[in-house]
């Protein structure tokens, strides 16, 4: 019997929390969607993001890590892409020469 009372008290407390949460949510939605609200709200996260974007070169410091990442992205990645494309074209040309594959039609030539 005592457990059922305790359970009902917990349930009532949970229902009260849900009601409070819903009231706060409704109040926030009304505040956000009010067309007469003055636009004074400044989001600090957006301000930090904009500051970081505008001042990236002022605060950039070349370190070994940034140098390696720059070399990999600037030289390594394009070199790998060129190697993969050349290898696939070579295989395709070999298959065309052996007669295993038709030469693809060039749709860009007029």
N, C-alpha and C positions, 0 to 999 in steps of 0.2 A: 504494500500500500504506500509506503514511504517513497519507493522508487517511482511509482506512477505520479505522485505529487511533484517530485523533483524533476521528472521528465517534462511534465506540463509547465513547470516554471522555466525550464530551459527552452522549451518550445515558445513560450510567450516572449522570452528575452530575444530569441532569434527572430520572431515576427516583428518585434519592436525595432530591432536593428535593420531589418529589411525595409520597414516603413520609413525609418529615418534616412536610409540610403536612397530610397526612391524620392523622398522629398528633396533631398540635397541635389540629386540628379536633375529633377524637374526644375528646381531653382536655377541651377547652372545652365541648363538648356534655354530657359527663358532669358537669362542674362546674355548669353552668347548670341541668341537669335533676335534680340531686341533691335529694331531698325533705328531707334532714337538714341542708342548707346553711343557715348563719345568714344572715339577711337584712341584711347589713351593707353591701352594695354600693349606693353612691349615685351616680347618674349626674349628672355635673356639668352636662351640657347641659340636663337636665330641671330642675335647680335654677336655672340661669340663666333658663330660660323662665318658671318660676313667679315668680321675683323680678321679672322684667320685667312680667309680668301684674299682680302685686300692687301695683307701684309706678309704674304708667304715668302716673298723674296727678301724682305727685310730680316726675317728671322731664320732663314735657311742656313744650315751649317753643313758643309761637306764633311762627312765622316767616312770611314772605310765601308760601313754598311750601305750608306746612300750611294757611294761610288760603285760598289758591286751591283746593287740593284739597277742603277742607271746603265751600267755596261751590259747587264743581262737583258734588260728591256730594250736598249738601244741598238745593240749589236747581236746578241745571242738569239733573241726571238726572231728578228728578221732573217738571220742566217739559217735558222732551223726551218722557217717557212719556205725559203728559197730552195733549200736542200730537198724538202719533201715534195715540192712542186716539180722540180727537175727530175727527181727519181720517178715520180708517177708518170710524167710525160715520157721519160725514157722507156719505162715498162710498156706504156701504151703504144709507142712507136714500134717497139720490138714485136708486140702482138699483132700490130697492123702488118708489119713486114712478113711475119710468118703466116698471115692469112687467117688468124684466129679471131680477128675483130675487124669490123668495117671502120673506115676512116669517118670520123664524126663530121657531120655537115656544119659548115660555117654559116651561121645565121646572120652574122654581122656584115658579111661581104655582100655588096650590091652588084 
